[in-house]
Amino acid sequence: MDLLDRTGVDGLTMRRLAELLAVTPTALYWHVATRDDVLDLAVDHIFGEVPLPAAGPDWRADVRTLTSGWRAAMLRHPWAPGLIGRPMLGPHVLARTEFLQAALVRAGLTGRHLAVVTRLVANYVIGAALTEATWRQTDDPGARAEARRHLEANAAAYPTLTASGHLDDGRWSDDDLFARGLDAILATAPGS
């Protein structure tokens, strides 16, 4: 995890990992078959950082707690959101996906609707974390301000974006936007 946090996915090589662990690269292959296996284990480890709450009486609160922890874990490891599209079958991922689906079943979702909302929630969390991580990793701290100035300078071409304050960090925080977006998704459940 340290190597990935310092160098990102592109910086992870089996040779570098072996050096960090003070073993030979060949020794790693007794435990993992490929670099992709290492990445899968790292993603599952990140999910293990997400507290798995006890199911409570409010399914929405359970989903909010789980997804807020998931987003926070991915933001601590900004390379992670880009890997989430890989098949994830580790025990930590599966336990949290089980918790999410169980909460959605308590909301009345079944069958295809359950699959759709599960995927929608997962994609929302991944997308939010990826967007935030990308902005946070930019080498230019003024990039967001420059993007706002660009919108303002081209207000005639982007009147709605300009009026809505699309990139106005002073109007709302990423935390607020994430919470409100999740609430909008959860409002699609039966009985909402």
Protein Blocks (a to p, Z undefined) as FASTA:
>chain_A
ZZmmmnommlpcfklmmmmnopafklmmmmbmbfklmmmmmmmmmmmmpccddddfblkl
mmmmmmmmmmmmmmmmmmlmmmmmpccfbfklmmmmmmmmmmmmmnopahjllmmmmmmm
mmmmmmmmmmmmmmmmpmblklmmmmmmmmmmmmmmmmmlmmnommlmklpcfklmmmmm
mmmmmmmpghZZ
